Amino acid sequence: MKHSDEVLVEETRKGNKKSFELLIIKYEKQIFNLIYRFTKDPETVAELAQETFLKAYRAIHDFKGRSSFYTWLRQIAVNNSINYLNSRRETLSLDADNVESQIQEYHTGENPEKTILSQEEIRLVRVALDSLPDHFRSILVMREFEDMSYEEIAQILHCPVGTVRSRLFHARRVLKEKLELEIQD
Amino acid sequence: MGCSEFLELVSAYIDDELTEKETKRLLDHLETCESCTHILSELTLQKETVASLSGCYEGPNPPDHFATSVMALIASESPSKSRLNPVRAFFSHFTMELTTSWRKPAFAVSCALLIGLGAFAGVVIKNQTESAQLLSVYELQASSENQYSAEEEDTDSRFFDHFARSSAETFATTPCLLEYAAYTCNSSNE
């Protein structure tokens, strides 16, 4: 029995546009979250998400089904986000109010795992994470938030797996240093 | 192998991305190294902390009818872009890449550089052509002077006919050579 995504992809290939619309509806929220984690810029999320789905539609005949449709779509979204970061080449200042409101939302969630950390701890980690250079932050987002394997990250960054391993280690080390600085302040 | 070389393995270990051989080597080291064991514990905690924050990075909600608006864009495009032949697909993709808002400045700079490079190449080629033509006139004149001394005056008329014919084509394409020709004529008359 075929997975429902496979059926929808197959139907899209045959020219059934409604099938692709169903795929968008299914994954739009995940793609919005993913892009936001990379860019930290809510203004650009919708534009990049739209570009992601357009690219996916145009390339639907190139999707070989070796991975799930979402894994493939996610790669397109990550590439778009990284291209955007590379073109922007500037560090956005941290929007303190936005951070505070999101920490509040985080604490009102029902997931018990989410209430382990204190508000102050969350703020410190988030400030340290957001202050990382884009190339370190991106690789941590891919690994920790998106749970991508080293192989997948290497494919997206067009580099050997060894480079991914090394860059992740350096990203973690820099994050640790920044956290220590935040705690001292 | 010093501790510093194991730290990268520690990071990969907490991601479960080590080979069996690497895992064994790291565990052997950790048995005797308290410092690396402490770092392993710190990085594990840090990883869990960061991962648990993913809910804190909720992006904005997709606007109502986001899917409908994307489908409208798809419908407004030329019929089935995804089925374009590879060459057209490439140019279509290229155009889209360049017209994306944040890439426009880079595209403009690239165009300016290309135009500048083209103009520079044009000037260089033009100068080289003129130099080559000047040189050919000079060489022709030099060889003609040698002939003059060998065959005396009865070859004079044949030399000037030949010189005039050979130079005419060059003068026709390069007006600036007229000045040089006038100068050489005056010199030979003197």
Interface residues (C-beta under 8 A of the other chain):
Chain A: G15 K17 F20 E21 I24 I25 E28 K29 F32 N33 L34 I35 Y36 R37 P42 V45 A46 E47 A49 Q50 E51 F53 L54 Y57 R58 A59 I60 H61 Y84 S87 R88 Q102 I103 E105 Y106 G109 N111 E113 K114 I116 L117 E121 I122 V125 R126 L129 L140 R143 E144 F145 S149 Y150 R165 S166 L168 F169 R172 R173 L175 K176 L179
Chain B: L7 E8 V10 S11 A12 D15 E17 E42 L43 Q46 K47 T49 V50 A51 S52 L53 S54 G55 C56 Y57 E58 G59 P60 N61 P62 P63 F66 A67 T68 S69 V70 M71 L73 I74 A75 S80 K81 S82 R83 A89 S92 H93 T100 S101 W102 R103 A106
